[in-house]
Amino acid sequence: MSFALPESLRDYIDQRVRTGDYGNTSEYLRDLIRRDQQDEAARRFCLLIAEGIESGEGRRLTDDAIDELRDRALGTVLCLRFAFVRSPKPT
């Protein structure tokens, strides 16, 4: 992978490496990407929580509700498996 950075950003990264925070430029970039992935996962988690809260009143988790959720989940898995098997193979 190759990309261009402005001089100011290259200087900043070099400074982080010189201070010993990172062993080299690649280590710094890997850490930056991992942190971005964690931030994105946290944002997604917050969105899911907000969706759950906005979805309305909760319901008591009964055996019937568990059975319904299991059936829905298995149906989704089977549907995805079927779609995967039926999808054309990449050339």
C-alpha positions as CSV (number, residue, x, y, z in Angstrom):
1,M,0.0,0.0,0.0
2,S,1.3,3.4,-0.9
3,F,0.0,6.8,-0.1
4,A,1.2,10.4,0.1
5,L,1.1,12.5,3.2
6,P,1.7,16.2,3.6
7,E,5.1,17.1,5.2
8,S,3.4,18.2,8.4
9,L,1.8,14.8,8.9
10,R,5.1,12.9,8.1
11,D,6.9,15.1,10.6
12,Y,4.3,14.4,13.3
13,I,4.6,10.6,12.7
14,D,8.4,10.8,12.7
15,Q,8.2,12.7,16.0
16,R,6.0,10.0,17.6
17,V,8.5,7.3,16.5
18,R,11.5,9.3,17.7
19,T,10.0,9.8,21.2
20,G,9.8,6.0,21.5
21,D,6.0,5.8,21.5
22,Y,6.2,3.6,18.4
23,G,9.0,1.5,17.0
24,N,8.5,2.6,13.4
25,T,6.0,4.3,11.1
26,S,4.2,1.1,10.3
27,E,3.6,0.4,14.0
28,Y,2.1,3.9,14.4
29,L,-0.2,3.4,11.4
30,R,-1.4,0.0,12.6
31,D,-2.2,1.4,16.0
32,L,-4.1,4.3,14.4
33,I,-6.1,1.9,12.3
34,R,-6.9,-0.4,15.3
35,R,-8.0,2.7,17.3
36,D,-10.3,3.7,14.5
37,Q,-11.7,0.2,14.3
38,Q,-12.4,0.4,18.1
39,D,-14.0,3.8,17.7
40,E,-16.2,2.6,14.9
41,A,-17.3,-0.5,16.9
42,A,-18.2,1.8,19.8
43,R,-20.2,4.1,17.6
44,R,-22.0,1.1,16.1
45,F,-22.7,-0.3,19.6
46,C,-24.2,3.1,20.7
47,L,-26.4,3.2,17.6
48,L,-27.7,-0.3,18.3
49,I,-28.5,0.7,21.9
50,A,-30.3,3.8,20.7
51,E,-32.3,1.7,18.2
52,G,-33.2,-0.7,21.0
53,I,-34.4,2.1,23.3
54,E,-36.3,3.8,20.4
55,S,-38.0,0.5,19.4
56,G,-40.5,0.8,22.1
57,E,-41.5,-1.0,25.3
58,G,-39.7,-4.2,26.1
59,R,-41.4,-7.5,26.7
60,R,-40.9,-10.1,29.3
61,L,-38.6,-12.9,28.1
62,T,-40.7,-16.0,28.3
63,D,-40.1,-19.5,26.9
64,D,-42.4,-18.6,24.0
65,A,-40.4,-15.4,23.3
66,I,-37.2,-17.4,23.3
67,D,-38.6,-19.9,20.9
68,E,-39.8,-17.1,18.6
69,L,-36.3,-15.5,18.6
70,R,-34.6,-18.8,18.0
71,D,-36.9,-19.5,15.0
72,R,-36.2,-16.1,13.6
73,A,-32.5,-16.4,14.1
74,L,-32.4,-19.9,12.5
75,G,-34.5,-18.7,9.6
76,T,-32.0,-15.9,9.0
77,V,-29.1,-18.3,9.1
78,L,-30.7,-20.7,6.8
79,C,-31.6,-17.9,4.4
80,L,-28.1,-16.6,4.4
81,R,-26.7,-20.1,3.9
82,F,-29.0,-20.7,1.0
83,A,-28.0,-17.3,-0.6
84,F,-24.3,-18.1,-0.1
85,V,-24.6,-21.6,-1.7
86,R,-26.7,-20.2,-4.6
87,S,-24.5,-17.2,-5.3
88,P,-22.3,-17.5,-8.4
89,K,-18.7,-18.3,-7.9
90,P,-16.3,-15.4,-8.6
91,T,-14.3,-15.7,-11.8
